[in-house]
Amino acid sequence: MREIITLQCTECKRKNYSKTKNKKTKTERLELKKFCAFCRTHKVHREIK
């Protein structure tokens, strides 16, 4: 039971990535350090609803 989530940059608030996540095993919000093309650096991206 995997669902598609969207990752948003914490600095510029742009939605840059989409990813699948198993909601039964991972209940907390996902945080990954990814490259933001708008900030031109690696920033923390957080899961949004």
Sequence and secondary structure as in RCSB ss.txt:
>XXXX:A:sequence
MREIITLQCTECKRKNYSKTKNKKTKTERLELKKFCAFCRTHKVHREIK
>XXXX:A:secstr
 EEEEEEEETTT  EEEEEEEETTT  S  EEEEEETTTTEEEEEEEE 
